[in-house]
Amino acid sequence: QKEVEQDPGPLSVPEGAIVSLNCTYSNSAFQYFMWYRQYSRKGPELLMYTYSSGNKEDGRFTAQVDKSSKYISLFIRDSQPSDSATYLCAMKPGNNRKLIWGLGTSLAVNP
Amino acid sequence: DAGVIQSPRHEVTEMGQEVTLRCKPISGHNSLFWYRQTMMRGLELLIYFNNNVPIDDSGMPEDRFSAKMPNASFSTLKIQPSEPRDSAVYFCASSSTGGYNTEAFFGQGTRLTVV
């Protein structure tokens, strides 16, 4: 079993839909949780960063961490075609430790 | 700033040939990371430099892979000899703080195909 599991999709939604992207993990020591967005033929870029449990909101994006269930989510409200990309979750147990990555979920938002 | 610059963007080579990938990190950043991305394994950290010194190379798959950072503005990843299973997208990333910093900025990657 991988340390971080992420459904690769693809996920296809109409413009304006609410999108939910998820990752599960097995290492209870993970404390730092990130979501990266990767457009086709580009490098990943950091989208959201959360420490420990709870929610974090940034514009149309909300990141949730449920440590009791070892489950993290990224919600995208009012999705736009420009949100079409691969979304990767990444996490680590401490600030000075390397990131463990999910495989990424491919999202297509259709106009 | 132009961001992290990688070259070449695409490389096609024959099995057994030497391949050199190049990276120019963002000016002022003191940490540099080399990653490999494949469909099956996702993003894998190969090696991490801090202040031009290799700190963790545990992700380097085998002795055919080597990386250098002769100065703060340049790094190379070399594969010799290359094999078809090395085909992947190789990313360089840099960050401005030490350790396995969260906010690393990625280059656009080098797509390597070994035939």
Interface residues (C-beta under 8 A of the other chain):
Chain A: Y32 M34 R41 K42 G43 P44 E45 L46 Y49 L88 A90 K92 N95 N96 R97 K98 L99 W101 G102 L103 G104
Chain B: V4 M39 G42 L43 E44 L45 Y48 D56 F91 A93 G99 Y100 N101 T102 E103 A104 F105 F106 G107 Q108 G109
